[in-house]
Amino acid sequence: MADTADASTGAGERFRTAAGLAFEDARLRRFRYHLRRLSLAGLTDADERDLRELGRAAFQDLDVADLVARIRQRPDAGPLVSAIADVLATAGIGVRGPVPPSTVLLGAVLGAYTSLTLADEDDRPAAAVSGAVSGAVALTVGSVVLGANRDAWPEYSSSD
């Protein structure tokens, strides 16, 4: 990863690159395309299959608890799929706000693979896990903020 002194250099370009990848995959309208990029972070075929199944359930508003438990108990589960399952398990027990599994999962996956643009090859698995947590928080809380405050933007953005 970039050292502290270089962290802000090129942030806009990194955003453009990561957002470009995300939008490219989103236009294909298939969750699996988001997941394919995660092979760069060590996601295995078995991990990807589990995340596709988890995605099917989450995007249909079905209970994901059993799928999450199965992933967490799988002895060969990789660090990224384990982290995403852990985030979903934690979200499922409540985190002070509404946390739809689809929003948490999508945020985690997008955060994981867009974080890959920030990491050297050896650092990609750790960057993806960190990105998954950050993406899940950002998308989940962001959707609440944007949805709840539309009529109250002046108050929400006030310096008071």
KOLVODO-342808 format. One record per residue (C-alpha): x, y, z; residue in one letter; residue number from 1. Coordinates in nm, 2 decimals. Layout:
<pts>
+--------+--------+--------+-----+-----+
!      x !      y !      z ! res !   n !
+--------+--------+--------+-----+-----+
!      X !      Y !      Z !   a ! NUM !
...
+--------+--------+--------+-----+-----+
</pts>
This chain:
<pts>
+--------+--------+--------+-----+-----+
!      x !      y !      z ! res !   n !
+--------+--------+--------+-----+-----+
!   0.00 !   0.00 !   0.00 !   m !   1 !
!   0.10 !   0.36 !  -0.04 !   a !   2 !
!   0.29 !   0.50 !   0.25 !   d !   3 !
!   0.14 !   0.78 !   0.46 !   t !   4 !
!   0.31 !   1.07 !   0.27 !   a !   5 !
!   0.17 !   0.94 !  -0.06 !   d !   6 !
!  -0.17 !   0.85 !   0.06 !   a !   7 !
!  -0.35 !   1.15 !  -0.08 !   s !   8 !
!  -0.16 !   1.17 !  -0.40 !   t !   9 !
!  -0.38 !   1.05 !  -0.69 !   g !  10 !
!  -0.68 !   0.99 !  -0.47 !   a !  11 !
!  -0.91 !   1.12 !  -0.74 !   g !  12 !
!  -0.75 !   0.90 !  -1.00 !   e !  13 !
!  -0.78 !   0.59 !  -0.78 !   r !  14 !
!  -1.15 !   0.68 !  -0.72 !   f !  15 !
!  -1.20 !   0.71 !  -1.09 !   r !  16 !
!  -1.04 !   0.38 !  -1.16 !   t !  17 !
!  -1.22 !   0.20 !  -0.88 !   a !  18 !
!  -1.56 !   0.35 !  -0.97 !   a !  19 !
!  -1.50 !   0.28 !  -1.33 !   g !  20 !
!  -1.46 !  -0.09 !  -1.25 !   l !  21 !
!  -1.76 !  -0.10 !  -1.03 !   a !  22 !
!  -1.98 !   0.08 !  -1.28 !   f !  23 !
!  -1.85 !  -0.15 !  -1.56 !   e !  24 !
!  -1.96 !  -0.46 !  -1.36 !   d !  25 !
!  -2.29 !  -0.30 !  -1.24 !   a !  26 !
!  -2.39 !  -0.24 !  -1.60 !   r !  27 !
!  -2.36 !  -0.61 !  -1.67 !   l !  28 !
!  -2.63 !  -0.66 !  -1.40 !   r !  29 !
!  -2.47 !  -0.98 !  -1.26 !   r !  30 !
!  -2.34 !  -1.00 !  -0.91 !   f !  31 !
!  -2.09 !  -1.26 !  -1.02 !   r !  32 !
!  -1.89 !  -1.00 !  -1.22 !   y !  33 !
!  -1.82 !  -0.81 !  -0.90 !   h !  34 !
!  -1.70 !  -1.14 !  -0.74 !   l !  35 !
!  -1.48 !  -1.24 !  -1.03 !   r !  36 !
!  -1.25 !  -0.94 !  -0.96 !   r !  37 !
!  -1.19 !  -1.07 !  -0.61 !   l !  38 !
!  -0.98 !  -1.36 !  -0.74 !   s !  39 !
!  -0.70 !  -1.09 !  -0.73 !   l !  40 !
!  -0.75 !  -1.09 !  -0.35 !   a !  41 !
!  -0.73 !  -1.47 !  -0.32 !   g !  42 !
!  -1.10 !  -1.55 !  -0.35 !   l !  43 !
!  -1.12 !  -1.92 !  -0.45 !   t !  44 !
!  -1.39 !  -2.08 !  -0.67 !   d !  45 !
!  -1.55 !  -2.23 !  -0.36 !   a !  46 !
!  -1.55 !  -1.88 !  -0.19 !   d !  47 !
!  -1.71 !  -1.73 !  -0.50 !   e !  48 !
!  -1.98 !  -2.00 !  -0.51 !   r !  49 !
!  -2.06 !  -1.93 !  -0.15 !   d !  50 !
!  -2.08 !  -1.56 !  -0.21 !   l !  51 !
!  -2.30 !  -1.60 !  -0.52 !   r !  52 !
!  -2.54 !  -1.82 !  -0.31 !   e !  53 !
!  -2.53 !  -1.56 !  -0.03 !   l !  54 !
!  -2.60 !  -1.29 !  -0.29 !   g !  55 !
!  -2.90 !  -1.48 !  -0.42 !   r !  56 !
!  -3.05 !  -1.50 !  -0.08 !   a !  57 !
!  -2.97 !  -1.15 !   0.03 !   a !  58 !
!  -3.10 !  -0.98 !  -0.29 !   f !  59 !
!  -3.43 !  -1.18 !  -0.25 !   q !  60 !
!  -3.46 !  -1.06 !   0.12 !   d !  61 !
!  -3.43 !  -1.41 !   0.25 !   l !  62 !
!  -3.27 !  -1.51 !   0.58 !   d !  63 !
!  -2.90 !  -1.55 !   0.53 !   v !  64 !
!  -2.81 !  -1.67 !   0.87 !   a !  65 !
!  -2.76 !  -2.04 !   0.77 !   d !  66 !
!  -2.55 !  -1.95 !   0.47 !   l !  67 !
!  -2.33 !  -1.72 !   0.68 !   v !  68 !
!  -2.29 !  -1.99 !   0.94 !   a !  69 !
!  -2.19 !  -2.25 !   0.68 !   r !  70 !
!  -1.93 !  -2.01 !   0.54 !   i !  71 !
!  -1.79 !  -1.94 !   0.88 !   r !  72 !
!  -1.76 !  -2.31 !   0.96 !   q !  73 !
!  -1.60 !  -2.41 !   0.63 !   r !  74 !
!  -1.24 !  -2.50 !   0.72 !   p !  75 !
!  -1.10 !  -2.40 !   0.38 !   d !  76 !
!  -1.28 !  -2.06 !   0.36 !   a !  77 !
!  -1.04 !  -1.78 !   0.26 !   g !  78 !
!  -0.99 !  -1.47 !   0.47 !   p !  79 !
!  -1.21 !  -1.25 !   0.25 !   l !  80 !
!  -1.51 !  -1.47 !   0.24 !   v !  81 !
!  -1.47 !  -1.53 !   0.61 !   s !  82 !
!  -1.46 !  -1.16 !   0.68 !   a !  83 !
!  -1.77 !  -1.09 !   0.46 !   i !  84 !
!  -1.95 !  -1.37 !   0.65 !   a !  85 !
!  -1.84 !  -1.22 !   0.98 !   d !  86 !
!  -1.96 !  -0.87 !   0.88 !   v !  87 !
!  -2.30 !  -1.01 !   0.78 !   l !  88 !
!  -2.33 !  -1.21 !   1.10 !   a !  89 !
!  -2.26 !  -0.90 !   1.30 !   t !  90 !
!  -2.50 !  -0.69 !   1.10 !   a !  91 !
!  -2.76 !  -0.96 !   1.16 !   g !  92 !
!  -2.75 !  -0.91 !   1.53 !   i !  93 !
!  -2.80 !  -0.54 !   1.51 !   g !  94 !
!  -2.57 !  -0.24 !   1.48 !   v !  95 !
!  -2.80 !   0.05 !   1.58 !   r !  96 !
!  -2.97 !   0.09 !   1.25 !   g !  97 !
!  -3.14 !  -0.10 !   0.97 !   p !  98 !
!  -2.89 !  -0.33 !   0.80 !   v !  99 !
!  -3.04 !  -0.51 !   0.51 !   p ! 100 !
!  -2.82 !  -0.81 !   0.42 !   p ! 101 !
!  -2.82 !  -0.71 !   0.05 !   s ! 102 !
!  -2.68 !  -0.36 !   0.13 !   t ! 103 !
!  -2.42 !  -0.50 !   0.37 !   v ! 104 !
!  -2.31 !  -0.77 !   0.12 !   l ! 105 !
!  -2.30 !  -0.53 !  -0.18 !   l ! 106 !
!  -2.10 !  -0.28 !   0.02 !   g ! 107 !
!  -1.86 !  -0.54 !   0.14 !   a ! 108 !
!  -1.80 !  -0.68 !  -0.21 !   v ! 109 !
!  -1.76 !  -0.34 !  -0.37 !   l ! 110 !
!  -1.54 !  -0.21 !  -0.09 !   g ! 111 !
!  -1.32 !  -0.53 !  -0.12 !   a ! 112 !
!  -1.26 !  -0.51 !  -0.49 !   y ! 113 !
!  -1.23 !  -0.14 !  -0.52 !   t ! 114 !
!  -0.97 !  -0.14 !  -0.25 !   s ! 115 !
!  -0.75 !  -0.36 !  -0.47 !   l ! 116 !
!  -0.66 !  -0.06 !  -0.67 !   t ! 117 !
!  -0.48 !   0.07 !  -0.36 !   l ! 118 !
!  -0.27 !  -0.23 !  -0.28 !   a ! 119 !
!   0.04 !  -0.40 !  -0.40 !   d ! 120 !
!  -0.01 !  -0.76 !  -0.51 !   e ! 121 !
!   0.12 !  -0.91 !  -0.17 !   d ! 122 !
!  -0.11 !  -0.67 !   0.02 !   d ! 123 !
!  -0.43 !  -0.74 !  -0.17 !   r ! 124 !
!  -0.59 !  -0.99 !   0.06 !   p ! 125 !
!  -0.55 !  -0.76 !   0.37 !   a ! 126 !
!  -0.66 !  -0.46 !   0.16 !   a ! 127 !
!  -0.97 !  -0.64 !   0.04 !   a ! 128 !
!  -1.07 !  -0.74 !   0.40 !   v ! 129 !
!  -1.03 !  -0.38 !   0.52 !   s ! 130 !
!  -1.22 !  -0.26 !   0.21 !   g ! 131 !
!  -1.50 !  -0.50 !   0.27 !   a ! 132 !
!  -1.56 !  -0.37 !   0.63 !   v ! 133 !
!  -1.53 !  -0.01 !   0.51 !   s ! 134 !
!  -1.76 !  -0.07 !   0.21 !   g ! 135 !
!  -2.02 !  -0.24 !   0.42 !   a ! 136 !
!  -2.03 !   0.04 !   0.67 !   v ! 137 !
!  -2.03 !   0.31 !   0.41 !   a ! 138 !
!  -2.31 !   0.17 !   0.20 !   l ! 139 !
!  -2.53 !   0.07 !   0.49 !   t ! 140 !
!  -2.50 !   0.40 !   0.68 !   v ! 141 !
!  -2.49 !   0.60 !   0.36 !   g ! 142 !
!  -2.82 !   0.46 !   0.25 !   s ! 143 !
!  -2.98 !   0.55 !   0.58 !   v ! 144 !
!  -2.84 !   0.90 !   0.58 !   v ! 145 !
!  -2.95 !   0.96 !   0.22 !   l ! 146 !
!  -3.29 !   0.81 !   0.27 !   g ! 147 !
!  -3.37 !   0.97 !   0.61 !   a ! 148 !
!  -3.24 !   1.32 !   0.55 !   n ! 149 !
!  -3.36 !   1.41 !   0.20 !   r ! 150 !
!  -3.61 !   1.66 !   0.33 !   d ! 151 !
!  -3.38 !   1.78 !   0.60 !   a ! 152 !
!  -3.05 !   1.85 !   0.41 !   w ! 153 !
!  -3.01 !   2.20 !   0.53 !   p ! 154 !
!  -3.04 !   2.08 !   0.90 !   e ! 155 !
!  -2.82 !   1.78 !   0.84 !   y ! 156 !
!  -2.55 !   1.97 !   0.67 !   s ! 157 !
!  -2.56 !   2.26 !   0.92 !   s ! 158 !
!  -2.25 !   2.36 !   1.11 !   s ! 159 !
!  -2.46 !   2.40 !   1.43 !   d ! 160 !
+--------+--------+--------+-----+-----+
</pts>
